[in-house]
């Protein structure tokens, strides 16, 4: 029996690629590569669907591999550049294929499969990109893309008779209709929506990440994880303020706070948890307290008492809730262009 290692995101395309191979009797082991810029699989609420539901239903094994350190390096300095935002799609694919090759050796597998569809993504799924990516990853000829295989040159497993090319597919472009029809044929009824997988494709998240890397060339993973949460404000090159948006984010921010961080809250009112990270010199505390008050249920009061917790002690600052000008001055995010007055 032929054996394959599959790159598996839990999405529709990668699941279908596995099922197409299993239909031919290929033994498939899926590998999911984790990093800090995808959905958190340990928290099902952060993913649109349970990423392992299909593996349980159809009976294939999924192995996990965390690429945090290696992936962060290619995000900082991608050899083939970023996409529209901070997504290093080509370098990301090369890295995952290199890692998949190592899994292939360990499992004594014959080839690698992916759920890529020709023309679906503008950066890494163009016809001319596939051979370049495979060569750079050292997997030339052994990467089978079942959903578009009939539109591509035959791979080694096809040439050697391990795979029946006639049973492969000719999907192309960005329409999901062929995949949805195939999913119905397989009885695959639940799968994630196509958007929302990689945070690096999201403009506001990418803006936050650029800001972080501009001010810290070697950020810790706590700083990276905080990028997902709250409203972000840059007070100074070495001081950042993060304001929670709801109860869940408040809890997450509290769990990520370090001993040197300061936490602010308006007591007696619905209030965000506000974190000051870094050197809170100058008016940083006052600005943070003002922002905390603005996003609390006390925002319409002329002045608000804000509790500050710092190194095990608590004290209060009395501040005015922040106005729009202060918010825009410090906010980290995509700025709306000014409208010219006629």
N, C-alpha and C positions, 0 to 999 in steps of 0.2 A: 504493500500500500504506500502510495506517495504521501509525503509529509510536508506541510508548509507552516511557516510562521506568518501570521497576519498582523499588520498594523491596525489596531482597533481603538477607535475613539468612542464607541458606543453609539455613533450616529447611524443614519440610515444606510449611507453608501458603504461604510466599512462592514456593517452587518450583512448587507446583501452580498458583498464580495466573498465573505466567509461561507454563506449559504450556497452560493453558486459553486464553490469548490467542494463543499461537503456533498452536494448533489452528485458530484462525480466520484465520490468515494475517497476524496483526499482527507487525510487526518490533519486537522487544523488546530494549532495552538495560537491563541491571540495574545498579543502583548500590548498593554496600554502604558504609554509613556506619560508620566506626570510631570508637571512643572507648576510654577506659581501663577501662571497666566491663563489657566483654563478653569472650568468649574471644579469646585471642591467635591470630589467623589465621596468624601467622608461625611459630607452634609448634603443629603438628597435634596434639600430645599434650594440649594444653589444650582442644581442642574435641572433642566426642563423635564427629564425623565430619569428613571433609575438606569445608569449606564450598563448594569450587568443583567438586566431583565432578559434580554435576548439570549445571552449565554446560558442562562438557566433553562429557558424554554426549549432551546434547540440543542443543548448538550455539548457545547464546546468550552474548553478551559481558557481562562483569562489570567495572565500573569501581569504583575505590576512592576514598573521600573521607574524610579524617580531620577530625572535628569536636571535637577535644580541648578547645580553649579555649572555644568556644561552649557545648559540652555541660557543662563543669565549672561554668560560670556558672549554668546552669539547675538543676544539682544543688544548688548553694548556695542559690539564691533562685528556686524555681519559682513562676511567677505563679499556676498552678492547683494548687499544693500537691503534697506527696509522697503516694505510696500508703501501703501498710501499713508499709513500711520507708523507704528513701531514694530510691525510684524516682519520678522526676517524669514519669510516663507521658504525660500530656497534653501537657506542654511539650516533651517529647522528640519526640512525633509531629508537633507543629507545626513544630519545627525541621527535622526530616527532610523534611517536605513542602515547606517553603520552599526548602531546598537542592535538592530534586528538581525544583522549578519552574525553577530556574536551569539545571539540566542539560537540562530539556525545551527551553528556549529555545536552548541551544547546539546541541542535536541536531536542532532543528526538528521535535520530536516533537509529537504531537497531544494526548496525555493521559498521566496517571500511573496506575499500578496498584499495589495493595498486596495482601498476603495476609491482611488482617484478616478475622476471622469474627465476625459479629454475636453478642454475648453471651459471647464466649470469655474476655475479660478484664474484670474488674469496673470498672476505672478509665477506660480509653480506648476500649473497644469496645462501648459501649452505643449504642443507636439515637440517643439525643438528643445524644451526643457527636460523632458523625461530622460533622454539619453545622457545629457550633460549631468543631471543629478545622479543617475545610476553610476556613471563613470567616476564621479567625485567621491561617491560613497563606497566604491569598490564592489559593486553588486551588478555590474553590467551583465545583462542576459538572464539574470535569475530573479528579476522582479516582474511578476505577472499582475496586470491590472485587469481583472476579469470583466469589469463593467464596460470597458472600452477596448478590450483586447483585439477584436476583429478590425479595428481601425488602426492598429499599431503593428509593428513588425513582430513576427513570431518569436517567442522567448525560448530559452533552452528547454524548460520542461515541456513546452508544446512540441518542439522539434524531436525530443527524445521519447515522446509518446506517454509521458506521465499525465498529461492533460489533453482532453479532447477539445481542440480549438473550435469545432463546430458547436459545442455547447456553451461557448463564451458569448459575450454580448458586444454591441456596437453603440453604446450610449455616448452622447456628446452634448456639449452645451450646458446651459444653466437650468433648463426645464427639469422639474422633478417628476413630471408625469410618468416617464418610463420606469423610474425607480418605484414610484407608488404602485404602479400596476404590478411590478414584480414582487413587491412586498405583499400585496394581496394574494398573489399566487402561492407564496410561501406560507401564508398565514401569519405574517409579521404585522401585527395590528397597532403596536405602540412603538413610537420612535420619536426622537427629539425634533423640534423645529430646526430648520437649516441655519438660522442665525444664532448668534450669542455664544459661540464656542470659545473663541480666543479673544481675551481681553485686549490683546495688542492691536486688534483691528478697530477698536472703539476709540474715536477721536478724543473724548475727554479723559479716558483712562490713559491714553498714550501721552497726552499733555502732562498729566500728573507724573508719569514715569520719567518723561524728559526733564521735568523740573527736579525730580529727585536725583537723577544722575548728574545734572548740572551742578548740584550742590553737594553731592556725595558720590565720589567715583566708585566706592566700594560699599554700597548700602547693605545692611543686614536684612535677613528675610522678614524680620518683624516690620521693618519699614516698607518692604514690598507688599506684605500682607495688608498693611494699613491702607494701601492705595485703593483697595476695594471698598473701603468703608467711609461713610460720612461726607461732609463738605470739607475741603482742604483750603487752608490759607497759609501763605508764606509771609511770615513777619520779617524775617531776615535770612541771610544765607545759611545760618546755623540754627534757625528756630522755625518750627512749623506748628500750626494749630489745626486740630481736626475736631469737627463738631458732628456728633451722631445725629442720624435722621429719624430713628425710631428705636423702640425697645430692644429689638434684636441687635441693631448696630451698637447701641450703648453697651450691651453685654459683651459683644465681640471686642469693642475698643478696650473695655475694662480688662478683658483677658489678655490683651496684647500689651498693656501698659507695663513699662519697665520701672524699677525702683526710683530712678531719677526723674521720671515724668511727673507732671502736675495734672490733677484731674479736677475739673470744675463742674458745678451743678447748681441750679437754682432750686433751693429746698422749698417745699410746700406748693410747688407748681409742677405741671408737666414740663420736663426739662431735658434737653439733650445732655449727654455726658460729653464734656469737652476736654480734649487732651492737648497739653503743651509739650512738645518733644524738642529737646535741644536747649540752647542757651536762652533762657527767658530774661534777657537783660532789657533795660530801658522800659518802654511801656508795653512790653509783650503781655504781661499779666492783665493789664487793664484792657488791652485790645481783646484778649481771649475771653475775659469776663463779659465784655460788652457784646461779643458775638454770641456767647452762651445765653445771655439775657434776651437777645434779639430773636433767637430761635426757640425760646421757651414760651410757655403760656402767659408769662408776665411781660411780654414784649410791649404791651400798650401802657405800662406804668412809666412815669417820668424817670424813676430811679429804681434799681433792683439790687438786692443783696445776693451776691454770688458766693457760694462756698468753694473754697480752694483746699484741696487735700495735697499735702506735700511732705514726703518723708515721714509719714505717720502723724503729722499734726494737721489741724484744720484751722483756717481763719477765713474772714469774709472781706470781700471788696464790694463797695457800693458804687455802681456805675450806671450810666445811661445806656439803654439798648442801642446797639450799633445802627447807624443809618445806612442808606444805600451806598453812599460815597465811600464809607469805610469798608463795606463788604467788597465793593469792586476794587478798591485799592489793594487788598491783600489776597483776594480770591485766586486760587490756582485752577485754571480751566480755560476753555475756549472763550475768548472775549468776543462779544457781538460788535461788528463794525459800526463806527459812528455814522449816523445818518446826516448827510449834508443838508443844511437848511437853505431853502430857496429865498 
